[in-house]
Amino acid sequence: MKKISVLIPCYNEQENVVPMSKAVVDVLEKDLSHYDYELLFIDNCSTDNTRPLLREICARNHRVKTIFNVRNFGQFNSPFYGICQTTGDCTITLCADFQDPVELIPLFVKEWEKGHKIVSGIKTASKENKVMRFLRTCYYKLIQKMSDVEQIEHFTGFGLYDKSFIDVLRNLHDPAPFMRGIVAELGFQRIDISYEQAKRRAGKTHNNWYTLYDGAMLSFTSYTKIGLRMATIIGFFFAVISLIIALVYSIYKLLYWDSFSAGIAPLVIGVFLLGSLQLFFIGFIGEYVMSINTRMMNRPLVVEEERINFE
């Protein structure tokens, strides 16, 4: 009997973990009853009532497993680590807030049985804020043009992954994994399934401008060279322009010394312009350096505090 693993990362989801576990188990036991299954929650150090609720869920069903992290290791490390701890012939990942439709699990499994190693859920529509939707679309278009690796537009990680791909993930040893980029870069034969992303069932989103920026910079530094190339090309361009202006300025001053009366305003504007460009590109290059530093330190993805229902 084949085994299906379902991974649900969570952080402060006390309103959602119980109904989510029930919804997933109902689908697995009713629509996919000819499969064995495991449901794995990985909790990123929740501070509300999520952990006690997970303990109760695990006590009622031994097929439900839980990993508690000692602290919050971020929105990328914890799910990636959780995927690597699953034991099924395939693993399905979805969010705990019901934005990823549980009803698609049987369809994912059906496509997997046809031979697709990866089944990706693609948001073709969303009930999220329209401004956020527009900004996400712009981001995906931008990263697509800048990256040498195909990037999957409006893919959040929701999908099914065959055990053979999970084995690839286990051997990556990447302390700063970006799952969406890894699927695009190293993924096997893939099929995309469209869906409309619903609103959160309950609770507040844990994403903010900082976490979104963090994700964007991780993808830029992992899969593009454009930032470094822009710094080099634009820096060279402005250096040439500055040299030409300096030469023209010096010649004009020598030839027309008596009538030379240029003000200080152009000089001040030039200094501020070049200074702002330097600060921008120093910061951008710093993002690459920080990404390299994280990978060189090779810290563990997460540190576990406790496991429940693992053999």
C-alpha positions, 0 to 999 in steps of 0.5 A: 500500500502506497503512503501519502504524507501531508505536511502543514507548517504552522505558527500561531494557528490555534483557530485553524489546526483542529479544523485543518487536521479534520479536513485533511484526514476526512479527505484522506480516509474517504477519497483516498482510503486505499492509501496509507497516510501520515499528517505532519505538523511542524510548529515554528515555536507558536506562542498561543494555544497551538501546541496544546491543541496539536498534542490533543490531535496527536493523542487522538490519531497516531497517524498525525505527527508533530515536530516542535521547533525550539524557536521560530526559524523563519518561513522557509527553513521550517517547511523545507525541514518538515518536507525532509522528515516525511516518510510517504511515497509522495508529500503534499504541502499546504498552509494551515490557514485554509488558503490552499484548498484541501479538496485538491489533494485527490486531484494531486494524487491522481496526477501523481499516479499518472507519472508526474513527479511534481504537481504544483498548485498555481494561484490564477486568482486570489481573494487577497488584497488587490494591491498585494496581488498586483505587487506579487505579479510585478515581482514574478514578472521581474524575477522571471526576466532577471533569472537564468532559471525558470521561475514558477509564477504565483507558486507558493509551494502548495503541491505534491512532491514525489519521494524521489524529489524529496530525496534530492532535497535531503541531499542539498544541505542548503542552510537557506533554501528557497523552495519555490526556486528549487522546484523550478531549478531541480524539479522533475516532470511537473504539471500545474494545477490552477486554483483560486486562493481563498481568504484565511479561515481565521486568525491574522497573516504572519506575513508583513513587508519585512517577510515579503522583502526577505523572501524577495531578496532570497530569491534575487540573491539565489537565482539572479546575477542582475544586481551585481551586473547592474552595480558594475555596469551603472558604476562604470557608466557614471565613472565615465560620465564623471570623468568627461564632465571633470575634463570639460570642467577643467578645460573650460576653467583654464580657457575662461578663468576670468569669466568662470562663475559656475555655482556650487549647486551642480557640484552638490547635486552631483555628490548627492546623486552619486552618493545615493547610487553608491549606497543603493548598490552597496546595500544590494551587494550586501544582500548577496554577501549576507546570503553567502555568509548564511550559506558559509556558516552552514547552520542547521535548518531548525533545531527540534524541541520535541517529536510526537508520534514518531517511531 
